Amino acid sequence: MKKITCLMLLMLPLITFSQSSYEFTATNEVYTDLVGSASLNNGQIWDDPEFVIPLGFDFQISTHSFNTIYIVGWSVGGILSSNPNFSGIVPIFSPISQDIIDLGFDTGISLSNISYKTEGPSGSQILKIEWNNVGFFDDATVSDFMNFQLWLYEGSNTIEYRYGSNQINNPSGSFEGETGPVVSLFSSYNLDTDELIDNAFFLTENPANPVFNILEPGAQTFPGALVGMIPDGTTYRFEQVLSVEENLLNDFAIYPNPAKDYFRIQSNNNIDFSISIYNSIGKKVLFSNKTDQINLSELPSGFYLVEFESNKGKISKKLIKQ
C-alpha cells in the first residue's frame, strides 16, 4: 500500500494545507452548443448512463489529481467524479442533481446527445462536456428539458457549470419536489461513510444570483436547492483561491528536471525550508537543509518525490533522475 500511495503522489505536485476554497461568480452570457464534439451515447437512448471521458490534461481539486473523469452510473445522469465506483473518497461535480434522462427514452429514439471535446493550447486546455436537450425522469408530461455544460480548465483548475435553453412546465415533477435544480460541488467526499472530507459548495435561492453556501467537514445537513429554473446563458464559475501560505509554497520549482547529478531550487520567496526526497516505494533517501544545489549522484535512476517543508506547510513535486 505504501508503494501504491507514493506512486500516486508522484503523478502530480501535492500541496498539504488548509481546506479547499473557491471564489464563486454567476454571470450571464450567450450559451453556445459544442461543435465537433465526440458523442458519448452515439445515438443510443440512455438513463443513468456511465461514460468515461479523457481530459487530455491533469486536473486537481482538493487532494485529488486525475486526467479521466466519469459520468457515474451509480447516480442520475448529471453527476461526475474521478472514480466510477461507488466507494472511496472522491470529488463530485454536480451541475444538476435531479434525475435526468434521454428525452426520447420512451420512443426508443435518442433525442438527448451527451458529448465532449478538449480544446485550446497545451497548458491552458479546456475540457467541455455537454448534455443536449435532456429530459427529467420524474416529468410525467415528457416535455420538460434543459441544456447544460461542464467546463474544466487546465492549469487554473477552474470549474464552470454553463446552462442553456430550457422548458420547465412541470417543476414539481422535474425537480422532484424541490424548488429548483440542486447544484453543488464536493471537493472531497467519503462515499463509504457518507461524510465530507473537505468543503462542499451548494447554490440556493435566486438562480440568476445565487447564495454560495460553504459546508465544512462535519456538516450534517445540506442547504437545499435553487428557487426556479436557471436562466438561459447562466454560467456558475468556481475559481480556486490560494491562501498566502499556499502561494508561498507553490512558488518552489525544480530544475533541471529530469536531472542527472544534481538539481537546483528556484523560489522568489525568502522563507526557510527543508528538503526530503522519497523513492518510488516511499522510503526517504535524502534530507537536506541546503537551498541551492542538491546532489543526486549517488541515487539510482528513477522517479522520486521531492518534499519541501516550511512553517507554512508542505509541498511535494515529482522528480525524474536520469
N, C-alpha and C positions, 0 to 999 in steps of 0.2 A: 504493500500500500504506500509506503514511504517513497519508493521509486516512482510509482504512478503519479503521486502528488507532485513530486519535483519536476517530472517531465511535463506535466500540465502547466506548471509555473513558468517553464522555460519558453512556452509558446508566446507570451506577451509580457511587457512590463507590468508589474503588480505593485500598487501603492497600498500601504496599510495605514488607514487613517479613520476619519470620522464617517458618520452615516452619509448616504447619498443626498445631494440637494440639487434642485433644479430651479432655474428661472422660467416661469411659465408666462406665455403670451398667447392671446387669442386675437387673430386678425381675420379680415375678410378680403379675399382676392379671387380672381377668376379660377375656377376649377377646370382642369384640362385632363381629358381622358388620356391614358397612355397610348403611345403609337409605337408599333414594332415590338410590343412586349410578348413574352413567351407564355402561352396558356398553360395553366396547371391542370385544369379539368378536361381540356381537349375535347370540348363538346359533350362531355358526359354530365348527366344530372348529378347533383350532389346534395348531401345532408350530413352535417358533422364531418366534413372532409378532413383528410390528413395529407398534407403536402410537404415536401422537402424543398427548401429554397436556398441555393448557394448565394452568399452575399457578394463574393468576389473580393472581399477585404475583411479585416478583423474589426470587430465591434466590441466595445466594452461598456458594461453597465454594472455598477456596484463592483463585486469581485468576480463577475462573470465575463469571460472573454470567449468569443465564438466567431466563426465565419460561415455558419449554416444556421438558418432559422426554420422553424416548423410551424405551419398551421396545424395545431394539435387535434388529433382525432378524439381525444377524451373530453373535448369541450363542445362549443356550439357554433363554430364556423368562423368567428372573428377574433379568436384568441390565438396568440402566438407565443412561442417560447424557444429557448435554445436547446431544450430536451424534449423529444417526442413522447417520452414515457411519463406516466402519472406517478412520479416518485422523485425523491431528492429535493435539493434546494435549487430553485430556478428563478430567472426573471420572467415576468408575464406582461405582455403587451396586449392591451385590450381597447381597441378603437370603439368597439361596442360589445357589451356582454350579453345582450339578448340573443336568443336562438335564431340564427338566420339560416336561410335555405334557398336553393335554386328556385327562382320564380316559376320555372316550368316543371317543377318536380312532379306535379300531379298529371301532367300531359306526357311525360317521358321525353320531352324535347327541351334541352337546356336553353335557358334564357339569361343565365347569370354567369358570365365568364369571370374566372379568377386568374390573374396573370401577374407577371413581374418583369422587371428589367433593371439592370445596373448600368448607370451611365455616368460620364464625367471623367476627367483626367485622373490618373493614378495619384493617390494621396488625398484626393478630395472627391471620391466617387459617392454616388447616392444609390442605395437600393430602394426601388419603388415597387410596392405591391398594391394591386387594385382589385377591389370587389365591385363588379359592374352589375347594376340593376338587381340587387339581391332582394329576396322576399323574406318574410318572417314566418317561422314555423307555427306560431300561435295566431296568425291572422286568418280568421275564418273566411274573410272576403277574398283572399288570394289576390289582392290588388295593391297592397302597400309595398313600397320598395325604397331603397336608398342606394347611393353610390359613395364609396369612400376609399381612401388610400392610406398606407403606412409608408413613411419615408425614414430611412436610417442613413445618417451621414458619416462617412469615413473621416477619421481624424478628430473631429469635434465631438463625436458620439451623440450628436443632437438627434432628437426623435420628433417626428411630426405626424399627427393624425390630420388628414385632409378629407373634407366632406363635400360631396357634390349634390346634384339634384335628388329630390326625394318626393314621395307622396305618402302621407300618413292620414288615412281616413278612419282607421280603426286603432287608435292609440292604446286603448285598454288591452286589446289582444296582442298587438305587435310588441308593445312594451311590457307585456306580461304583468300588468297591474302596477307598474312603476309610472312615475310622472313623465318619464322620458328615457332616452338612452342612458345606460350605465357605462361611463367612460373612466378608465383607470390605467395606472401603470404601477407595477410592483417591481421594485428594484431587486429584491431577493426574498423568495417565499418558500417555506418548507412545506411541500405537498404532503409529506408523511405525517407531520404533526399539526398541520393547518395553522401555522403561525408565521408572523412577519419576522424575517431575519434582518432586514434593512427597511428603510422608509418605503411607504406606498403613497400613491397620489390619486385622489378622486376629484372629479369635477361635478359641481352641483349648481342648482338654481338656474340663472339665465344662460342658455346655451350660447348666446352671442357674446356674453361677457361673464363667464362662469366664475364661481368661487373655487379657488385652488386649495383643496384640503390636503394636509400632510398628516399621514398616520405613521407614528413611530412604532418600533417593535414593542410588543406588549399590548397594543390596542386590541380591544375585544369587539368593537362594533365598527361597521363601515357606514359612511355618511349618507349614502343613497344615490339618487340619480339627478340628472338634469331635469328641468321643467319645460317640456315642449321639445319639438324636434330641432336638431341642429341646422341652422340656415345654410343654404347652398353657398359655397365659397368659403366656408369657415375653415381656418387652419388653427389647430392647437399645437403649439411648439414647446417642447421640453428641452431646455438648454442647460447642460451641466454647469454648475457653479463650483469652482475650486476655492477653498479657503486660502489664506495667506500661507499657511503651513504646507498645504498641498502643492501650491505653485512653487514654493521653495524646493520641495523635494523633487518635483517633476522636472526641474531645471537640469539635473545631472545628465551628462551624456558620456558615452564611452567611445574612444577612437584610438587606433583603427579597430574596426570590428567587421569581419573576422580579424583576429590578432594572431601573431606568431610567437614572439618572445616577450612582448610587453603590451600594455595599453595605458593610455592616459585618460584623465578625467577632465571634462570641461564643465564648468559651472560659473555662472555670473554672480552667485550668492556667496557671501562671506560667512559661512556657518561651519562649525566643527562637525566632523562626521568620521565614522569608521567604515571599513570595507570588509565584508566576508564573502568568500567565494565557495559555492557548493557545486559538487559534481552531479551527474545525472541520477545518482541513487540517493541524493540528499545529504551526502557527507561533506562537512566543512573541510576544505582542503587548503585554505589560505585565509589569514586575517591580517589586516594592516591598518595603521593609522596614517599612513602616508597619503598624500593627496595629489602628488604629481605624476609619478610613473610606477606602475605595478608590474613586477617581474613574473612572467608566466613560463619561463624557460624550462622549469622542472615539471610542469604539468603535461600530461599526455593530451593529444588532440581529442577534441570532442566538444559537447555542449556544456555550458556552465551557467550558473545563476550568480550574478553579482549583486549583493545586497548592500545598499548604503543605509546607514543608520545615524540619526542625529537626535537631539532632544525634541525635534519636531515630528518624528515618526520614522518610518522605513519606506524605502522604495527598492524594488528589485528589477534588474534589467538582464536580458539574455546576452550571452557572450559565446562566440564560436572561437575555439582555439584551434589553429591550423597545425 
